[in-house]
Amino acid sequence: MATTKTKGTNSKIKELKGVRPEKVTEEQLKKIQDIVDKVNQTQMNIGQLEARKHQALHFLSGANDELGRIQTEMVNDYGTNDINIQDGTINYPADVEANKED
């Protein structure tokens, strides 16, 4: 008499006998390893981006400080810091006369 195999029968028999598998399948292990590698790589990329962001914020802060110093210098020299950055034209306020010491 021929016997037919039903998929998963061996695992069911082992389960009923109390035998537990010691390892996951190679295919499952490969999938897990691939996902963990992707997570680790993504976390490393995020860390690198955060480090670059931190450096950029420090640069921006320094540039803003320098701009503030230059604006103070312009106010001291010209009475205003309203300067056209395209051509250097000083835009004096309407209620203040320009210093004509030239």
Secondary structure, DSSP 8 states (H G I E B T S, - for coil): ------TTHHHHHHHHHT---SS--HHHHHHHHHHHHHHHHHHHHHHHHHHHHHHHHHHHHHHHHHHHHHHHHHHHHHS---B-TTT--B---TTS------
